[in-house]
Amino acid sequence: MNSELLLPVGNMAMCLAAVHYGADAIYVGVPFFNARGRSADLTMAELKEMIDLCHLYGVRVNLAFNVVIFQDEYPKVIETLKEILPMGPDAFIVQDLGLAKLIRAMAPNQRIHASTQMTVTNPDAIKLVDDLKIDRFVLGRENSINEIKLIREKTDKELEVFVHGALCVAYSGQCFTSESLGGRSANRGQCAQSCRLEYELFVDEVKKDLGQKKYLVSPKDLMGIEEVPTLKELGVNSFKVEGRLKTPEYVAAAAKNYREVLDGAPVNLEKRTEELSTTYSRGFFSGWLHGVNHQKLVDGTYSAHRGLEIGTIKEIKKKAVMIDSTRDLKAGMGLLFAGPKEDQGSKIFTALRIGKNFEVELLQKDLKLEKGMKVYLNSNEAQAKDLQRGWSSREHMKKIPLKFLVQGLYNEPLLVKVTDPEGREIYAQTISNLAPASARPMTEQFLKDELSSLGTTVYEMGTFECFIQEGLFLNHRELKDVRRELVEKMNQARIERRARVETFDLKPMVKNQTEAGLNILLRSKKQVEGFAENFALFQGHKDIIKSVILDFEFGKDYAASVELIKSLGVKAGIATTRILKPAEYYNLNTIIRCNPDLILVRNLGAIEYLRQMSQIPLIGDFSLNVTNSLSLDYLTSKGLGSVNVSYDLNQDQLLDMLEFSDPSKMEVTLHQYMPEFHMEHCVFAAFMSNGSSFRDCGKPCEKHEVKLKDPYGNMHFLKADQECRNTFFKATPQSAGFLVKELKERGVGSFRLEALNETPEEINLKIVTYLKLIKGEITADYALNSLKVVESYGLGLGQMNKSDTYKDRKKETNQHK
């Protein structure tokens, strides 16, 4: 297929803007099941209307089904698919592996696209899921052009790349901050936008003065319009714009500019930046397309729409402001004034150029402005009205060109064939036969004029061929009837889709009894040595220690630690990094060389690579986002001995999943510091050095302990991994110890205890406590009370105890539609 321009849609106005400004395809959320919880869902009737409209104009419709699915939702998911599949969506965008498996079973020929929430950043992940017959992969926004090139060389699957819009600082599908702070799930479209909050930086427990920089994990918006020609040449199939929560004007501006560049127009960056900035911009940057640049990705002084920087305040008069700007300012434009404490804004009432400056009178009179403030153009009424004409004014609307072929012979009906750009052929003919004309015979021009009168339709005449005998007569009304019949038939042909929908049924699983054991994840060599030195503490419960898993910041200490653990008669494991990019196999090869007893695998690509390159047993981590039995079954069929279930699950959802799953293949984390963000952005490099990457940052992560304090007073630990990616941990640990008894009774095979920065003494006490709890020697309440003694930040029951984690706030809205 040719390069596709894919635009975001949240309502019909945005859809019209996308269609009439040149979108090849749109993407819109499946009602109730999409990753934009703050948007109002379409009803099924509205969704069908939108799909039909797009297909009429030759625009494809991709439906975002990009959330994890909970076990009890499968009946509703199946009914939703039965209702939507006959509408003929061109593709489903899917995060959940179980859902992909379900769609493939119910609709064998339905196109499936892997969402960016599937965290596909390498060709190995694409190879692993080949049996799901996924047609396209939306690559992680963190992939650079060079990495995209390497992926392109290794797969013939379609690749989709984000080129414009908001950048999530966390890897999509790997953000649990919303979950951690408020029991909401970014994997369920309930993102709390925690990355846009203010944070204070603490280095070795001391607050670092960063001046006006307080939005430490809020990146600039992505603008990759300069990179479009290169990406097109590499063979990227789809160019995606983010923004289902934005405005129709935003969609129109993005579609117009990216369409022109995709079609070969010059980039003309300055002009395009201005038009795109005024519809929405937190400042533009090329994101990760050219690799990491920690100094430029995050500005740190703001996190909301500012628009285009146009100058500074030169002078403040009694009724006006003098602005030093080369940009022509006019009444109706919106200006934002960036201050040290807060931004302020106003529409322009009057604007007059005086030399190199503009004297501007503002509608808002009570602003507290100062000389030297930066000035931004953040709205433009004239531009907005001009964009609106593109989808509301008939002369600007998109038209579908049709080929007309007309044949007329004496004593036969007039026959008209119409062909659309995709090759569909439609025929219509007159009721009456053509007869000799007594006066004013039918001409080729007459036929062309009548058949091309398509003004209220979506069509226009493209080419016209006519073969008629001279001197024949046709009733004018019959020709109008033929034209109307052709339009109706072509509409039906362009809209019509046929879908074969198979049945699907889930059955509860017969349980196998298994003995539960504890996996202990340690994060430093010191913790491992403390575990070994005090191993006598665990001798009475050694039989339920399944393994000790190493998750170190640096791999150089792995080999010795593995040997030390094995010498105790305990299985030793090593965790992979959470992300795998092309050519990042050094860490995986290091793990293989250390010869652990098992490997904790955190991404799809690592599963594929390790199962091809070694015989070491593999178990899966929470980052694989398993929330249902179908996903669990799929991953265990790929060779995983067990999978740690997703942190999106609450208590009820976990128990529901157990009814349909093999519990011996499930691992549940009992104690952890919630890993909130996992990001390519490095806070250490950005705010503790002048370096743009690991090459010149001086590696402050090796020398200092760093925490970020949020506006609510929570302190979050920050750690870098072996590829310099940062994980942002919640400082307060949480426990699911209250569930141990019931989970054991239901046959869960593995529990996990995760350390973070604890001393060996603190972590050893935790290990003893949880071993006793699993053994049934103490109660959950006793365990919690015991652990509070060594927890300086307190201990909460955490996510597993939240029954109201995902509240579908859309239901009430849609019931009234």
C-alpha positions in Angstrom: 0.0 0.0 0.0 1.0 3.6 -0.5 2.0 5.8 2.5 -1.2 6.5 4.5 -2.1 9.6 6.5 -3.9 8.6 9.6 -5.9 11.2 11.6 -7.5 11.1 15.1 -11.2 11.4 15.5 -13.3 11.9 18.6 -16.6 13.2 17.1 -18.3 13.9 13.7 -16.8 17.4 13.2 -13.3 16.0 13.6 -14.2 13.2 11.2 -15.3 15.7 8.6 -12.2 17.7 9.1 -10.0 14.6 8.5 -12.0 13.5 5.5 -12.0 16.8 3.7 -8.4 17.7 4.4 -7.0 14.6 2.9 -6.9 11.7 5.4 -6.4 8.3 3.9 -7.7 6.8 7.2 -9.0 7.8 10.6 -9.0 6.1 14.0 -11.8 6.4 16.5 -12.5 4.6 19.7 -14.7 1.5 20.2 -17.5 2.5 22.5 -16.6 1.7 26.2 -13.3 0.0 25.2 -10.7 2.5 24.1 -7.7 4.3 25.6 -9.3 7.8 25.8 -11.4 7.7 28.9 -11.9 11.4 29.0 -13.7 11.5 25.6 -17.4 11.0 25.1 -18.0 7.7 23.3 -20.0 7.4 20.1 -23.2 5.4 20.2 -23.3 2.4 17.9 -25.6 4.2 15.6 -23.2 7.2 15.5 -20.3 4.8 14.9 -22.0 3.2 11.9 -22.9 6.6 10.5 -19.2 7.6 10.7 -17.9 4.4 9.2 -20.4 4.7 6.3 -19.5 8.4 5.7 -15.8 7.6 5.6 -16.2 4.6 3.3 -18.4 6.8 1.0 -15.4 9.2 0.7 -12.9 6.3 0.3 -11.4 6.8 3.8 -10.5 3.8 5.9 -11.7 3.5 9.5 -9.5 1.9 12.2 -11.2 1.3 15.5 -9.1 1.7 18.6 -9.9 -1.3 20.8 -6.6 -0.5 22.6 -7.3 -1.4 26.3 -6.6 -4.5 28.4 -9.6 -6.6 28.8 -10.8 -8.0 32.2 -12.1 -11.5 32.4 -15.7 -10.6 33.3 -15.9 -8.3 30.3 -15.6 -11.0 27.7 -19.3 -11.5 27.2 -19.7 -7.7 26.6 -16.6 -7.7 24.3 -18.1 -10.6 22.2 -21.4 -8.8 21.9 -19.6 -5.6 20.9 -17.7 -7.4 18.2 -20.9 -9.0 16.9 -22.5 -5.6 16.6 -19.5 -3.8 15.1 -18.0 -6.4 12.7 -21.0 -6.1 10.2 -20.3 -2.3 10.0 -17.2 -3.1 8.1 -14.4 -1.5 10.1 -11.1 -1.6 8.1 -9.0 -2.6 11.2 -9.1 -3.0 14.9 -6.2 -1.4 16.8 -5.5 -3.8 19.7 -3.3 -3.8 22.8 -4.5 -7.0 24.5 -3.1 -10.2 23.1 -6.1 -12.2 24.3 -8.4 -9.8 22.4 -6.3 -10.2 19.2 -6.7 -13.9 19.6 -10.5 -13.5 20.1 -10.9 -11.2 17.0 -8.9 -13.6 14.9 -11.2 -16.5 16.0 -14.4 -14.6 15.5 -13.5 -12.9 12.2 -10.6 -14.7 10.4 -10.3 -12.1 7.7 -10.6 -9.0 9.9 -7.5 -6.7 9.8 -5.8 -6.3 13.2 -3.3 -3.6 14.0 -1.0 -3.9 17.1 -1.5 -0.7 19.2 1.5 1.3 20.4 0.3 0.1 23.9 1.5 -3.4 22.9 5.0 -1.8 23.3 6.5 -3.2 20.1 9.9 -1.6 19.6 11.8 -4.4 17.8 11.3 -7.0 15.0 11.5 -9.9 17.5 8.2 -8.9 19.0 6.6 -8.9 15.6 8.0 -12.4 14.9 6.7 -13.7 18.2 3.0 -12.9 17.5 3.2 -14.0 13.8 0.5 -16.7 14.4 -2.0 -14.0 15.4 -1.7 -12.7 11.8 -1.5 -9.0 12.9 -1.4 -6.9 9.7 0.3 -3.8 11.1 2.4 -2.7 14.1 2.2 0.8 15.6 5.8 1.2 16.8 6.7 2.8 20.1 7.1 6.6 19.8 10.6 6.1 21.3 11.9 4.4 18.2 14.4 6.5 16.2 14.6 6.7 12.4 17.6 4.4 12.5 15.8 1.8 14.6 12.7 2.0 12.4 15.0 1.3 9.5 16.3 -1.8 11.2 12.8 -3.0 12.0 11.7 -2.4 8.4 14.6 -4.5 7.1 13.5 -7.4 9.3 9.7 -7.6 8.6 7.3 -7.4 5.8 4.5 -6.4 8.1 3.0 -2.9 7.8 4.6 -0.3 10.1 2.8 2.7 11.5 4.7 5.6 13.1 3.5 8.6 15.1 4.7 11.9 13.5 2.7 14.5 15.3 0.9 15.2 18.6 1.3 14.8 22.3 4.2 12.6 23.5 3.6 10.5 26.6 6.8 10.5 28.6 6.2 6.9 29.6 6.3 4.0 27.1 2.7 3.3 26.0 1.4 0.3 27.9 4.0 0.7 30.6 2.5 3.5 32.7 1.0 2.8 36.1 1.1 6.2 37.6 -2.6 6.8 37.2 -3.1 3.4 38.8 -0.8 4.1 41.7 -2.0 7.7 42.5 -5.7 7.2 42.0 -6.7 3.6 41.3 -7.1 4.6 37.6 -5.5 2.8 34.7 -3.8 4.3 31.7 -4.2 0.9 30.1 -8.0 1.4 30.4 -8.1 4.9 29.0 -8.2 6.5 32.4 -4.9 8.4 32.3 -4.6 11.0 35.0 -1.9 12.8 33.0 0.5 12.6 36.0 3.4 13.3 33.7 2.0 16.9 33.3 2.2 17.6 37.0 4.8 19.7 38.8 7.6 17.8 40.5 10.5 18.8 42.8 13.9 17.1 42.3 15.6 15.7 45.4 19.2 14.5 45.1 20.5 12.5 48.1 17.6 13.8 50.1 18.3 17.5 49.3 16.0 19.5 47.1 17.8 20.8 44.0 17.0 24.3 42.9 16.0 24.1 39.2 14.7 27.7 39.0 11.5 27.9 36.9 11.8 24.2 35.8 9.2 22.2 37.6 7.5 20.1 34.8 10.3 17.5 34.9 8.6 14.7 33.0 6.4 16.7 30.6 7.8 16.5 27.1 7.2 18.9 24.2 4.8 17.8 21.5 6.0 15.7 18.6 6.4 17.4 15.2 8.0 15.1 12.7 7.0 16.8 9.5 10.6 17.3 8.4 11.2 13.6 8.9 8.2 12.5 6.8 10.1 12.2 3.5 12.8 10.1 5.1 10.3 7.9 6.8 8.4 7.5 3.6 11.6 6.5 1.8 12.3 3.9 4.5 8.9 2.2 3.8 6.8 3.4 6.7 3.2 2.5 5.7 1.2 4.8 7.9 1.9 8.3 9.3 -0.1 8.8 12.5 -1.3 12.0 14.2 -2.2 11.9 17.9 -5.1 13.9 19.2 -8.5 12.3 19.7 -9.2 14.8 22.5 -8.3 17.8 20.3 -10.4 20.1 18.1 -11.6 19.8 14.5 -9.3 22.7 13.7 -6.3 20.8 15.1 -7.2 17.8 12.9 -7.7 20.0 9.8 -4.4 21.8 10.3 -2.5 18.6 10.8 -4.1 16.9 7.9 -3.6 19.8 5.5 0.1 20.2 6.3 1.1 16.5 6.5 -1.0 15.7 3.4 0.9 18.3 1.4 4.3 17.1 2.6 3.4 13.4 2.0 2.4 14.4 -1.6 5.8 16.0 -2.2 5.4 19.6 -1.3 8.3 21.4 0.3 8.4 21.2 4.1 8.6 25.0 4.6 9.0 24.4 8.3 8.5 28.0 9.6 5.1 28.4 7.9 3.8 25.0 8.9 5.0 25.4 12.5 2.9 28.6 12.8 -0.3 27.0 11.5 0.2 23.8 13.6 1.2 25.7 16.8 -1.9 27.9 17.0 -4.2 24.9 17.0 -2.3 23.2 19.8 1.3 23.0 20.9 3.3 22.5 24.1 6.3 23.5 22.0 7.5 21.2 19.2 10.4 18.8 19.0 11.2 15.8 16.8 10.7 13.6 19.9 12.9 10.5 19.7 13.1 10.3 15.9 16.7 11.3 16.0 17.5 9.4 19.2 17.5 10.8 22.7 18.2 14.4 23.5 17.4 15.0 27.1 18.1 18.7 27.0 15.6 19.4 24.3 12.8 16.9 24.8 11.6 18.5 28.1 11.6 22.3 28.6 10.5 22.0 32.2 8.9 25.4 32.5 5.4 24.6 31.3 3.1 21.6 30.5 0.1 23.0 28.6 -0.7 24.6 25.3 1.3 27.8 24.6 1.3 28.1 20.8 4.0 29.9 18.8 6.6 32.1 20.4 6.4 35.5 18.6 8.4 38.0 20.7 8.6 39.8 24.0 6.9 42.6 25.9 8.9 45.8 25.1 6.9 48.3 27.1 3.7 48.4 29.1 1.5 51.5 28.5 -1.6 52.6 30.3 -4.0 51.0 27.9 -1.7 49.0 25.6 1.3 46.7 25.5 4.2 47.2 23.1 5.3 43.8 21.7 8.6 43.3 19.8 7.5 40.9 17.1 8.0 40.4 13.4 4.7 38.5 13.2 1.7 40.5 11.9 -0.8 40.8 14.8 -4.5 41.3 14.3 -7.7 41.8 16.3 -9.1 38.4 17.4 -5.8 36.7 17.8 -5.1 35.1 21.2 -1.9 35.9 23.0 -0.3 34.1 26.0 2.2 35.9 28.2 4.6 33.5 29.9 5.5 34.6 33.5 7.8 33.2 36.2 4.8 32.1 38.3 1.9 31.7 35.9 0.9 32.2 32.3 -1.7 34.7 31.4 -3.7 35.2 28.2 -6.1 37.5 26.3 -7.6 38.1 22.9 -6.3 41.2 21.0 -8.9 44.0 20.7 -6.7 46.3 18.5 -3.2 46.0 17.0 -1.2 48.7 15.4 2.4 48.3 14.0 4.7 51.1 15.1 8.2 50.6 13.6 9.5 47.1 14.6 6.9 46.8 17.4 3.2 46.3 17.7 1.0 48.4 20.0 -1.7 46.0 21.2 -4.8 46.7 23.2 -6.1 43.6 25.0 -9.6 42.5 25.8 -8.5 41.3 29.2 -7.8 44.3 31.3 -6.6 42.9 34.7 -3.5 41.1 33.6 -0.3 41.5 35.6 2.3 41.8 32.9 5.9 42.7 33.0 8.5 44.0 30.6 10.5 41.2 29.1 7.8 38.5 29.3 7.8 36.0 26.4 4.7 36.4 24.1 3.0 33.4 22.3 0.4 33.4 19.6 -1.9 30.6 20.9 -5.1 31.1 18.9 -6.1 32.7 15.6 -9.7 33.3 14.8 -9.1 34.0 11.1 -7.1 30.8 10.6 -9.7 28.8 12.5 -12.5 30.1 10.3 -10.5 29.4 7.2 -9.9 25.8 8.3 -13.6 25.4 9.1 -14.6 26.2 5.6 -12.7 23.1 4.4 -15.3 20.8 5.9 -18.4 23.1 6.0 -18.3 24.9 2.7 -19.5 22.8 -0.3 -16.9 24.2 -2.8 -14.1 23.1 -0.5 -15.4 19.6 0.3 -13.7 16.4 -1.0 -15.2 14.9 -4.2 -14.8 11.4 -5.6 -14.1 11.5 -9.3 -16.1 9.0 -11.4 -15.5 7.7 -14.9 -18.6 7.8 -17.1 -19.2 5.7 -20.2 -22.4 6.3 -22.1 -23.8 4.2 -24.9 -26.9 5.0 -26.9 -28.3 3.2 -29.9 -31.6 3.4 -31.8 -34.5 1.4 -30.3 -32.4 0.4 -27.2 -32.2 1.9 -23.7 -29.5 4.5 -23.0 -26.8 2.6 -21.0 -24.5 4.4 -18.5 -21.5 2.7 -16.7 -19.8 4.5 -13.9 -16.4 3.4 -12.4 -15.0 4.8 -9.1 -11.3 5.2 -8.3 -11.1 1.8 -6.7 -12.6 0.1 -9.8 -16.1 -0.5 -8.7 -18.5 -0.6 -11.7 -22.1 0.5 -11.6 -24.7 0.3 -14.4 -28.0 2.0 -15.0 -30.3 2.4 -18.0 -33.4 4.2 -19.1 -36.8 2.6 -19.0 -37.6 3.8 -22.5 -35.8 2.9 -25.7 -34.2 5.7 -27.7 -36.3 7.0 -30.6 -35.7 9.4 -33.5 -36.0 13.1 -32.4 -38.6 15.3 -34.0 -36.7 18.4 -32.8 -33.6 19.2 -30.7 -31.9 15.8 -30.7 -29.8 14.6 -27.8 -26.1 15.6 -27.9 -22.9 14.4 -26.2 -22.6 17.8 -24.4 -26.2 17.6 -23.2 -25.6 14.1 -21.7 -22.3 15.3 -20.1 -24.0 18.4 -18.6 -26.9 16.4 -17.1 -24.8 13.5 -15.8 -22.2 15.8 -14.2 -24.8 17.6 -12.1 -23.7 15.9 -8.9 -23.4 19.0 -6.7 -25.2 17.6 -3.6 -23.5 14.2 -3.7 -19.9 13.2 -2.8 -19.0 12.7 -6.5 -17.8 14.7 -9.4 -17.4 13.7 -13.0 -13.8 12.7 -13.8 -13.7 11.4 -17.4 -16.5 11.1 -19.8 -16.8 8.9 -22.9 -19.9 8.8 -25.1 -20.9 6.6 -27.9 -24.4 7.6 -29.3 -26.1 7.6 -32.6 -27.0 11.0 -33.9 -30.6 12.3 -34.1 -32.0 10.4 -31.1 -34.4 11.6 -28.4 -34.4 11.0 -24.6 -36.9 12.2 -22.0 -35.0 14.6 -19.7 -36.6 13.2 -16.6 -35.4 9.7 -17.4 -31.9 10.9 -17.6 -32.2 12.4 -14.1 -33.6 9.1 -12.9 -30.6 7.3 -14.3 -28.2 9.8 -12.6 -30.0 9.3 -9.3 -29.9 5.5 -9.6 -26.2 5.6 -10.4 -25.5 7.7 -7.3 -27.6 5.4 -5.0 -26.0 2.3 -6.4 -22.5 3.7 -6.1 -23.2 4.9 -2.5 -24.3 1.4 -1.6 -21.3 -0.3 -3.3 -18.8 2.0 -1.5 -20.4 1.5 1.9 -21.3 -2.1 1.7 -19.0 -4.5 3.7 -19.6 -8.2 4.2 -18.4 -9.8 7.5 -18.3 -13.4 8.5 -18.7 -13.6 12.3 -17.9 -16.9 14.1 -19.1 -17.9 17.6 -16.7 -18.0 20.5 -17.2 -19.4 24.0 -15.0 -19.3 27.1 -15.2 -22.2 29.6 -14.0 -22.3 33.2 -10.8 -24.3 33.6 -10.3 -27.4 35.7 -7.8 -26.5 38.3 -4.6 -28.5 39.1 -3.4 -28.4 42.7 0.0 -26.9 43.1 2.2 -25.7 46.0 2.6 -22.0 46.2 6.1 -20.6 46.4 7.8 -17.2 46.7 10.0 -15.5 44.1 12.2 -12.8 45.6 13.4 -9.9 43.4 16.5 -8.1 44.6 17.9 -4.9 43.1 21.5 -4.7 44.4 24.5 -6.9 45.0 24.5 -5.7 48.6 20.9 -7.1 49.1 22.0 -10.5 47.6 25.0 -10.7 49.9 22.8 -9.8 52.9 20.4 -12.6 51.8 23.2 -15.1 51.6 24.9 -14.1 54.9 21.6 -14.4 56.8 20.3 -17.5 54.9 19.9 -19.3 58.2 16.8 -17.0 58.8 15.0 -18.8 55.9 16.1 -22.4 56.4 12.8 -23.4 58.0 11.0 -22.1 54.9 13.6 -22.8 52.2 11.2 -25.2 50.5 8.8 -22.4 49.4 11.5 -20.1 48.1 11.1 -20.7 44.3 13.9 -18.3 43.2 15.8 -15.2 43.8 15.7 -12.9 40.7 18.3 -10.2 40.1 17.3 -6.8 38.7 20.4 -4.8 38.9 21.1 -1.3 37.4 24.4 -2.7 36.0 25.0 -6.2 34.7 28.6 -6.5 35.8 27.6 -8.0 39.2 25.2 -10.6 37.8 27.6 -13.5 37.3 29.0 -13.5 40.9 25.5 -13.0 42.4 24.1 -15.9 40.4 26.8 -18.2 41.6 26.3 -17.1 45.2 22.5 -17.8 45.1 23.0 -21.2 43.5 25.5 -22.1 46.2 22.7 -21.8 48.7 20.6 -24.4 46.8 18.2 -21.7 45.6 17.3 -21.1 42.0 18.8 -17.9 40.6 17.0 -15.7 38.0 17.8 -12.5 36.1 15.3 -10.0 34.8 15.6 -8.5 31.3 15.2 -4.8 30.7 11.6 -3.7 30.2 12.2 -2.5 26.7 14.1 -4.1 23.8 15.2 -2.1 20.8 16.9 -3.3 17.6 20.6 -4.1 18.2 20.1 -4.0 22.0 21.0 -7.7 22.5 24.1 -7.2 24.7 22.1 -7.4 27.9 20.3 -10.5 26.8 23.5 -12.2 25.8 25.1 -11.2 29.1 22.2 -12.9 30.9 22.6 -16.0 28.9 26.3 -16.2 29.6 25.6 -15.9 33.4 23.6 -19.2 33.0 20.8 -18.4 35.5 18.2 -21.1 36.3 15.5 -18.8 34.8 14.9 -15.5 33.2 12.2 -13.0 34.0 11.2 -11.6 30.7 9.6 -8.2 30.4 8.8 -7.6 26.8 7.6 -9.6 23.7 10.8 -9.2 21.8 12.9 -10.7 24.6 10.7 -13.7 24.7 11.3 -14.4 21.0 15.1 -13.8 21.2 15.7 -15.9 24.3 13.6 -18.8 23.3 15.6 -19.0 20.0 19.0 -18.4 21.6 18.9 -20.5 24.8 17.2 -23.3 26.7 16.9 -21.4 30.0 13.3 -21.4 31.3 11.4 -18.2 30.9 8.8 -16.6 33.1 6.8 -13.4 32.2 6.5 -10.1 34.1 3.7 -7.7 34.8 4.8 -5.5 31.9 3.3 -8.0 29.5 -0.1 -6.7 30.7 -1.9 -10.0 31.2 -5.4 -9.3 32.6 -7.4 -12.3 31.2 -7.1 -16.0 30.6 -6.7 -15.7 26.8 -3.6 -13.5 27.1 -2.2 -15.9 29.8 -2.8 -18.9 27.6 -1.3 -17.3 24.6 1.9 -16.3 26.4 2.4 -19.6 28.1 1.9 -21.3 24.7 5.1 -19.3 23.7 7.1 -21.1 26.4 6.6 -19.0 29.5 6.4 -21.2 32.6 4.3 -18.5 34.4 3.3 -14.9 34.1 3.1 -12.2 36.7 -0.4 -10.8 36.2 -0.9 -7.1 35.4 -1.0 -4.4 38.1 -4.2 -3.2 36.4 -6.1 -6.0 38.1 -7.9 -5.4 41.3 -9.0 -8.1 43.7 -12.3 -9.0 42.0 -10.8 -9.0 38.5 -8.0 -11.3 39.6 -10.4 -13.8 41.2 -12.5 -13.6 38.0 -9.5 -14.4 35.9 -8.7 -17.4 38.1 -11.9 -19.1 37.2 -10.8 -19.4 33.5 -7.1 -19.7 33.9 -4.5 -22.3 35.0 -3.5 -20.8 38.4 -0.3 -22.7 38.5 0.9 -20.5 35.6 0.0 -17.3 37.5 2.3 -15.2 39.7 0.9 -12.5 42.0 3.1 -9.7 43.5 2.5 -9.6 47.2 4.8 -6.7 48.0 6.3 -4.0 45.8 7.0 -0.4 45.2 4.7 0.3 42.2 6.8 1.0 39.1 4.9 4.0 37.8 6.6 5.5 34.7 9.0 3.6 32.5 10.5 6.1 30.1 13.2 6.8 27.6 13.6 10.3 29.1 16.4 10.4 31.6 15.8 12.9 34.5 19.3 12.3 35.7 20.8 13.5 32.4 18.2 16.3 31.8 18.4 18.0 35.2 21.7 16.9 36.7 24.0 17.4 33.7 24.3 19.3 30.5 24.5 16.1 28.5 22.0 15.0 25.8 22.6 11.3 26.2 24.7 8.7 28.2 27.7 9.7 26.0 28.1 13.1 27.6 25.9 13.1 30.8 28.6 12.0 33.2 26.4 9.3 34.5 25.0 11.0 37.6 22.7 8.0 38.1 25.8 6.0 39.3 26.6 8.5 42.0 23.3 9.8 43.4 20.0 8.7 44.8 17.1 10.7 43.2 13.5 11.2 44.1 10.7 13.3 42.6 8.2 14.9 44.9 4.7 15.4 43.4 2.2 18.2 44.3 0.5 15.9 46.9 3.7 15.4 48.9 4.5 11.9 47.6 8.1 11.1 47.0 8.9 8.8 44.1 12.2 6.9 43.7 13.9 7.1 40.4 16.2 4.4 39.0 18.0 4.0 35.7 18.4 0.7 34.0 21.2 -0.7 31.9 20.0 1.2 28.8 19.7 4.5 30.7 15.9 4.3 30.8 14.3 5.6 33.9 11.7 3.9 36.1 9.8 6.1 38.5 8.7 4.2 41.6 6.1 5.0 44.2 7.9 5.5 47.5 5.1 3.9 49.6 5.2 0.1 49.3 2.0 -1.9 48.9 1.0 -5.3 50.0 -1.5 -7.9 48.7 -0.8 -10.1 51.7 -4.5 -10.1 52.7 -5.2 -12.3 49.6 -2.6 -15.0 50.2 -5.0 -17.5 51.9 -7.6 -17.3 49.2 -5.1 -17.3 46.3 -3.4 -20.4 47.8 -6.8 -22.2 48.1 -7.5 -21.4 44.4 -4.1 -22.8 43.3 -2.0 -19.8 42.5 1.5 -21.2 42.0 3.8 -18.2 42.6 4.0 -15.1 44.7 6.5 -12.3 44.4 8.3 -10.0 46.9 10.1 -7.1 45.3 12.8 -5.0 46.9 13.8 -1.5 46.0 16.3 0.5 48.2 15.9 -1.4 51.4 18.9 -2.4 53.5 19.7 -6.1 53.7 18.2 -6.2 57.2 14.9 -4.6 56.1 14.5 -6.9 53.1 15.4 -10.0 55.1 12.7 -9.2 57.6 10.2 -8.8 54.8 11.2 -12.1 53.3 10.8 -13.9 56.6 7.4 -12.3 57.2 6.0 -13.3 53.7 7.4 -16.8 53.9 5.6 -17.3 57.2 2.4 -15.8 55.8 2.5 -18.1 52.8 3.2 -21.1 55.1 0.1 -20.1 57.2 2.1 -19.5 60.4 0.9 -15.8 60.7 -2.1 -13.9 59.7 -2.2 -11.1 57.0 -3.0 -8.5 59.7 0.0 -9.6 61.8 2.2 -9.5 58.7 1.2 -5.9 57.9 1.7 -4.8 61.5 5.1 -6.4 61.6 6.2 -4.7 58.3 5.2 -1.3 59.5 8.0 -1.5 62.0 10.6 -1.3 59.2 8.7 0.9 56.7 9.6 4.5 57.0 6.9 5.5 54.5 4.1 3.3 55.9 2.4 0.5 54.1 -0.9 0.4 52.2 -3.0 -2.4 50.9 -2.4 -1.1 47.4 -4.1 -1.9 44.1 -5.4 -5.3 44.9 -7.7 -4.0 47.6 -9.4 -1.5 45.3 -12.7 -2.7 44.0 -13.6 0.5 42.2 -10.3 0.8 40.2 -12.0 1.2 36.8 -15.2 3.1 36.9 -16.7 3.4 33.4 -17.7 7.0 33.6 -19.0 6.9 30.0 -22.0 4.6 30.7 -24.1 7.4 32.2 -23.3 9.7 29.3 -24.2 7.2 26.6 -27.5 6.1 28.3 -28.9 9.5 27.5 -27.8 9.7 23.9 
